[in-house]
Amino acid sequence: MPFLRSIQKRYTTAVAVLSLLFTVLGGVSLDLAIRYRVEDRVFFDAEQVAALWSAQVRNGTLPRTAPVSGTVDLVQLVDARGRVVDASPAATGRPPLSDFRPGPDDRLQRRVECGPGERCVLLMANRVSPAPDAPVVYAGTAEPPLLATHHLEYLIAGAALLIVLSGGRLMWWIIGRALRPAEQQCRLASVTSHELRTPIAGLRLQLEEALLHPDHVDPRDTIRGALSATGRLEAIVQDLLTMTRLRGGQPAPHEPIDLGALVTEEVKAHPGRTPVEVRTTGDVWVHGSRVQLVRLVNNLLSNARRHAATGVTVQVGSAGGQAVVTVTDDGNGIAPDDRERVFDRFTRLDEGRRRDAGGTGLGLAISRDIARAHRGALRIEDSPRGARFVLRVPLMHRNAMGGLPPTPEPSRKILKKSGRGVDTGSSRSRSE
């Protein structure tokens, strides 16, 4: 729906903008924190070295005996006239690291000295004593690459961009998932209103014609037509209520069910003109709703009988820890492109409309919902002839079968119903 899609876009954009704002603020704070931490560590080491050199100068010993830290390699002792008296190996032969002289009342200060074409130097300036001619010890090191370049900013910006994009994509998915039920309801309301409009319009036309032309209209025909349209409306409403209960997650009573026996009973209970052959292998037990599974089986049987040329075959067995029910007819089959579409609500193929104009188009959609409610699947698979519907649901664990009789040795049951009576199966056509 365009309206819901616009809501998704607006919310995702708003979240992305807020995420970008907070990410930028967080990135800037992180950058400053890292820079401060690195600089503070360098200044701390430089302060220790400068203090050691100053102490030895005050004691009259040679500064060369003072240690030099691995991170602080630039150390100089500069007199009051700006001459380098002594220096560490890395600072030997260089001009004074700084011309700044701390005051007598604040003899230890941090400095950042930057020369043209050179990396800046982080150093501590330590005035040896308050005397006017006291020398100054400068200790420090060249600015670390992390601070001298913008690599840190690039890294943080890349991480921030990745976070914003990932967050936006995740939010798009979350909002879309949250709006999906509302979108489905809107689509269902639109499609349902369209499907209900046809029988209502036909019913209205028949009644108006009976009122306007009472002498030319047979009342019995009008009543029959009205009842037919009313029946179709009732079937659509009942199917919609069933789908609502299934998709709304309303629980249904579950019990152990022998699928082979259930299918056999349903074939016997609803004989039709089209013969149905039932083949069962062993006892296939599942845990599910008998009412829903009966509805599913009847939908598949009615659909297969409607489209079969000579007969229908139903196979009940198990494979891979699942119960498998296969319903195959020998009709014209379903094109591969339509095999998923037939499970959509109110979708009816041309052949289905021709064979049964009064169907609701919801039978197969309800059948798939029932399969999913039983943690299974219903799909159409390849068949040499006709259409083959395959239902798969989890087998019931033997330990959970309680007092049920033990599973006998694999057997084979075949039931054929020639059926001379009137087909009382569901009148719904293939729907996707």
GUZA-587285 format. One record per residue (C-alpha): residue number from 1; chain; x, y, z. Coordinates in steps of 0.05 Angstrom, whole numbers. Each point is the difference from the previous one (the first is absolute). Layout:
(NUM A (X Y Z))
...
//
This chain:
(1 A (0 0 0))
(2 A (29 69 -19))
(3 A (-24 31 66))
(4 A (32 -53 43))
(5 A (63 2 -43))
(6 A (5 76 11))
(7 A (-7 -12 75))
(8 A (57 -49 -3))
(9 A (43 49 -38))
(10 A (-14 58 47))
(11 A (14 -39 63))
(12 A (63 -31 -29))
(13 A (25 68 -22))
(14 A (-14 31 67))
(15 A (36 -57 37))
(16 A (58 5 -49))
(17 A (7 75 11))
(18 A (-2 -8 76))
(19 A (49 -58 -5))
(20 A (46 43 -42))
(21 A (-4 58 50))
(22 A (16 -44 59))
(23 A (53 -37 -38))
(24 A (35 65 -20))
(25 A (-3 26 71))
(26 A (26 -67 26))
(27 A (55 -2 -54))
(28 A (24 70 17))
(29 A (1 -16 74))
(30 A (37 -65 -14))
(31 A (51 36 -44))
(32 A (13 53 53))
(33 A (4 -52 55))
(34 A (51 -42 -38))
(35 A (42 61 -17))
(36 A (-2 25 72))
(37 A (19 -69 25))
(38 A (60 -6 -47))
(39 A (24 71 13))
(40 A (-8 -8 75))
(41 A (41 -64 -1))
(42 A (56 34 -40))
(43 A (1 61 46))
(44 A (1 -45 62))
(45 A (61 -38 -25))
(46 A (33 65 -20))
(47 A (-13 30 68))
(48 A (34 -60 34))
(49 A (62 6 -44))
(50 A (4 76 8))
(51 A (-6 -7 76))
(52 A (58 -50 2))
(53 A (45 45 -42))
(54 A (-17 61 42))
(55 A (15 -36 65))
(56 A (68 -23 -25))
(57 A (17 71 -25))
(58 A (-17 28 69))
(59 A (45 -54 32))
(60 A (58 19 -46))
(61 A (4 -68 -36))
(62 A (5 -9 -75))
(63 A (-68 -2 -33))
(64 A (24 -57 -46))
(65 A (-7 -48 59))
(66 A (-74 13 2))
(67 A (-44 -51 -35))
(68 A (-38 14 -63))
(69 A (-69 -33 -10))
(70 A (-13 -41 -62))
(71 A (-57 46 -20))
(72 A (35 65 21))
(73 A (64 4 -43))
(74 A (9 75 -6))
(75 A (32 31 62))
(76 A (40 65 4))
(77 A (30 42 55))
(78 A (-2 73 -23))
(79 A (32 57 39))
(80 A (-29 70 12))
(81 A (33 25 -65))
(82 A (-35 -53 -42))
(83 A (62 -44 -11))
(84 A (-7 -76 2))
(85 A (46 -23 57))
(86 A (-15 -73 -7))
(87 A (-49 -44 -37))
(88 A (-22 -72 -11))
(89 A (28 -36 -62))
(90 A (-64 13 -40))
(91 A (1 74 17))
(92 A (75 12 -9))
(93 A (18 49 -55))
(94 A (-71 29 -1))
(95 A (-17 72 18))
(96 A (-36 10 66))
(97 A (-66 -38 0))
(98 A (-35 63 25))
(99 A (17 72 17))
(100 A (-53 2 53))
(101 A (25 7 72))
(102 A (-49 -16 56))
(103 A (-7 52 55))
(104 A (31 -8 69))
(105 A (-69 -11 31))
(106 A (-22 -52 -52))
(107 A (61 -39 -18))
(108 A (-33 -59 -35))
(109 A (-43 11 -62))
(110 A (-24 -39 -61))
(111 A (19 24 -69))
(112 A (-17 -19 -71))
(113 A (54 27 -48))
(114 A (-13 -3 -75))
(115 A (52 19 -51))
(116 A (-9 11 -74))
(117 A (1 -65 -39))
(118 A (11 -42 63))
(119 A (-44 -40 46))
(120 A (-21 35 63))
(121 A (36 -18 65))
(122 A (-36 -13 66))
(123 A (46 19 57))
(124 A (4 21 73))
(125 A (40 63 18))
(126 A (30 -7 71))
(127 A (37 60 29))
(128 A (55 -29 45))
(129 A (-7 55 54))
(130 A (-33 67 12))
(131 A (67 36 -11))
(132 A (1 50 -57))
(133 A (56 -37 -36))
(134 A (-28 -69 12))
(135 A (3 -47 -60))
(136 A (-61 -35 -27))
(137 A (-8 -74 -16))
(138 A (-42 -16 -61))
(139 A (-24 -72 -6))
(140 A (-48 -28 -51))
(141 A (-10 -36 -66))
(142 A (-27 11 -69))
(143 A (-75 -2 -5))
(144 A (-24 -73 -9))
(145 A (-26 -17 -69))
(146 A (-70 -11 29))
(147 A (-1 74 19))
(148 A (41 27 -58))
(149 A (-46 -28 -54))
(150 A (-75 -6 -10))
(151 A (0 -75 0))
(152 A (-38 -2 65))
(153 A (-54 46 -27))
(154 A (-6 -42 -64))
(155 A (-7 -63 41))
(156 A (-53 29 45))
(157 A (-38 30 -59))
(158 A (0 -67 -36))
(159 A (-25 -36 61))
(160 A (-53 53 11))
(161 A (-24 -5 -72))
(162 A (-4 -76 6))
(163 A (-40 6 64))
(164 A (-49 50 -31))
(165 A (-10 -42 -62))
(166 A (-8 -64 39))
(167 A (-47 33 49))
(168 A (-42 30 -56))
(169 A (-5 -67 -35))
(170 A (-18 -35 65))
(171 A (-52 53 16))
(172 A (-30 -6 -70))
(173 A (-7 -75 12))
(174 A (-29 8 70))
(175 A (-51 53 -22))
(176 A (-18 -41 -61))
(177 A (-11 -61 43))
(178 A (-42 40 49))
(179 A (-43 29 -57))
(180 A (-7 -66 -37))
(181 A (-64 -22 37))
(182 A (-32 68 -13))
(183 A (21 -4 -73))
(184 A (-30 -70 -6))
(185 A (-64 23 32))
(186 A (-6 58 -49))
(187 A (13 -47 -59))
(188 A (-49 -51 27))
(189 A (-54 54 10))
(190 A (11 24 -71))
(191 A (-3 -69 -31))
(192 A (-58 -22 44))
(193 A (-42 61 -18))
(194 A (12 -15 -73))
(195 A (-20 -73 7))
(196 A (-62 16 41))
(197 A (-23 53 -48))
(198 A (-15 -50 -56))
(199 A (-51 -45 37))
(200 A (-30 61 34))
(201 A (-9 35 -67))
(202 A (-31 -63 -30))
(203 A (-48 -8 58))
(204 A (-20 73 -4))
(205 A (-12 -5 -75))
(206 A (-45 -61 8))
(207 A (-41 32 55))
(208 A (-8 66 -38))
(209 A (-20 -37 -63))
(210 A (-53 -38 40))
(211 A (-28 66 27))
(212 A (1 38 -66))
(213 A (-27 -56 -43))
(214 A (-42 -46 44))
(215 A (-40 -26 -59))
(216 A (61 -23 -39))
(217 A (40 -30 57))
(218 A (-11 -68 30))
(219 A (2 9 76))
(220 A (29 -70 10))
(221 A (58 16 -47))
(222 A (13 65 38))
(223 A (0 -36 67))
(224 A (47 -54 -26))
(225 A (48 52 -27))
(226 A (-3 39 65))
(227 A (13 -62 40))
(228 A (59 -17 -45))
(229 A (30 69 8))
(230 A (-13 -2 75))
(231 A (34 -68 5))
(232 A (61 27 -36))
(233 A (3 59 47))
(234 A (-7 -45 60))
(235 A (56 -46 -26))
(236 A (47 60 -10))
(237 A (-15 27 70))
(238 A (11 -68 32))
(239 A (65 -10 -37))
(240 A (24 69 20))
(241 A (-16 -14 73))
(242 A (38 -65 -5))
(243 A (61 35 -30))
(244 A (-4 54 54))
(245 A (1 -52 55))
(246 A (58 -37 -33))
(247 A (43 62 -13))
(248 A (-18 31 66))
(249 A (34 -57 36))
(250 A (-63 -22 38))
(251 A (16 -67 31))
(252 A (-41 -61 -20))
(253 A (-6 -65 41))
(254 A (54 -49 -22))
(255 A (-1 -75 7))
(256 A (36 -61 -28))
(257 A (-27 -14 -70))
(258 A (12 -58 -46))
(259 A (4 35 -68))
(260 A (-12 -64 -39))
(261 A (-64 -15 37))
(262 A (-22 72 -5))
(263 A (9 2 -76))
(264 A (-35 -67 -8))
(265 A (-59 23 42))
(266 A (-8 64 -39))
(267 A (1 -36 -67))
(268 A (-54 -48 25))
(269 A (-41 57 30))
(270 A (-1 41 -65))
(271 A (-7 -46 -59))
(272 A (-3 31 -68))
(273 A (-3 -16 -74))
(274 A (76 0 -4))
(275 A (33 -62 29))
(276 A (52 12 54))
(277 A (55 -51 15))
(278 A (31 5 70))
(279 A (68 -32 14))
(280 A (28 0 70))
(281 A (67 -26 25))
(282 A (-1 -16 74))
(283 A (-33 43 53))
(284 A (18 73 -9))
(285 A (-14 38 64))
(286 A (2 75 9))
(287 A (-19 49 55))
(288 A (-50 50 -26))
(289 A (-71 27 -5))
(290 A (-47 -52 -29))
(291 A (-49 52 -24))
(292 A (53 39 -37))
(293 A (33 -61 -31))
(294 A (-68 -26 -23))
(295 A (-12 68 -33))
(296 A (68 -4 -34))
(297 A (-10 -71 -26))
(298 A (-70 16 -25))
(299 A (25 62 -36))
(300 A (54 -40 -36))
(301 A (-47 -57 -17))
(302 A (-54 47 -27))
(303 A (51 37 -41))
(304 A (30 -64 -28))
(305 A (-69 -30 -17))
(306 A (-21 63 -34))
(307 A (60 -1 -48))
(308 A (12 -74 -8))
(309 A (-13 -34 -66))
(310 A (-11 -72 25))
(311 A (22 -4 72))
(312 A (39 24 61))
(313 A (56 -33 39))
(314 A (15 15 73))
(315 A (63 -26 33))
(316 A (14 4 74))
(317 A (69 -17 26))
(318 A (61 29 36))
(319 A (69 24 -19))
(320 A (55 37 36))
(321 A (-38 6 66))
(322 A (-62 29 -35))
(323 A (-68 -26 -18))
(324 A (-11 6 -75))
(325 A (-69 3 -33))
(326 A (0 3 -76))
(327 A (-64 14 -39))
(328 A (8 -10 -76))
(329 A (-52 8 -55))
(330 A (7 -19 -73))
(331 A (-27 66 -28))
(332 A (34 54 -39))
(333 A (46 20 58))
(334 A (24 69 21))
(335 A (53 39 -37))
(336 A (65 10 40))
(337 A (-10 76 -1))
(338 A (-68 -8 34))
(339 A (20 -50 54))
(340 A (11 53 53))
(341 A (-52 48 -26))
(342 A (-57 -50 12))
(343 A (12 6 75))
(344 A (-15 75 0))
(345 A (-68 22 26))
(346 A (-56 7 -52))
(347 A (46 -22 -56))
(348 A (-35 -48 -48))
(349 A (28 -26 -65))
(350 A (-42 0 -63))
(351 A (-12 -75 4))
(352 A (-23 6 72))
(353 A (-51 54 -19))
(354 A (-25 -43 -57))
(355 A (-9 -62 42))
(356 A (-29 35 61))
(357 A (-24 71 -7))
(358 A (-26 3 71))
(359 A (65 -13 37))
(360 A (28 50 50))
(361 A (73 -5 -22))
(362 A (22 -9 72))
(363 A (4 -76 7))
(364 A (73 -9 -16))
(365 A (21 62 38))
(366 A (-35 -28 62))
(367 A (33 -68 -12))
(368 A (69 31 0))
(369 A (-16 40 63))
(370 A (-21 -65 34))
(371 A (64 -34 -21))
(372 A (41 58 28))
(373 A (-40 -1 64))
(374 A (23 -72 8))
(375 A (73 20 -13))
(376 A (-4 -32 -68))
(377 A (-3 20 -73))
(378 A (-46 -9 -59))
(379 A (26 6 -71))
(380 A (-9 -24 -71))
(381 A (53 -47 -27))
(382 A (15 -29 -68))
(383 A (-44 -56 -26))
(384 A (0 -40 -65))
(385 A (-73 20 -9))
(386 A (-48 46 36))
(387 A (14 38 64))
(388 A (34 -28 62))
(389 A (-12 34 66))
(390 A (49 -22 55))
(391 A (-13 13 74))
(392 A (57 -9 50))
(393 A (-9 7 75))
(394 A (45 -24 57))
(395 A (-11 -71 24))
(396 A (-23 -10 71))
(397 A (56 -25 45))
(398 A (-13 -71 24))
(399 A (15 19 72))
(400 A (-57 52 -3))
(401 A (-51 -50 -25))
(402 A (-17 -23 70))
(403 A (-48 -58 0))
(404 A (-7 -3 -76))
(405 A (9 -69 -29))
(406 A (71 -17 -24))
(407 A (16 12 -73))
(408 A (-10 -66 -38))
(409 A (44 -26 -55))
(410 A (-5 42 -64))
(411 A (-64 -18 -37))
(412 A (-35 23 -62))
(413 A (-73 19 -3))
(414 A (-35 15 -65))
(415 A (-69 30 -2))
(416 A (-36 13 -64))
(417 A (-65 38 -3))
(418 A (-36 -3 -65))
(419 A (-54 46 28))
(420 A (-66 0 -35))
(421 A (-31 53 44))
(422 A (0 74 -8))
(423 A (68 34 16))
(424 A (-12 33 67))
(425 A (72 26 6))
(426 A (17 72 7))
(427 A (-18 42 -61))
(428 A (62 44 4))
(429 A (45 4 -60))
(430 A (76 4 -4))
(431 A (22 65 31))
(432 A (68 31 11))
//
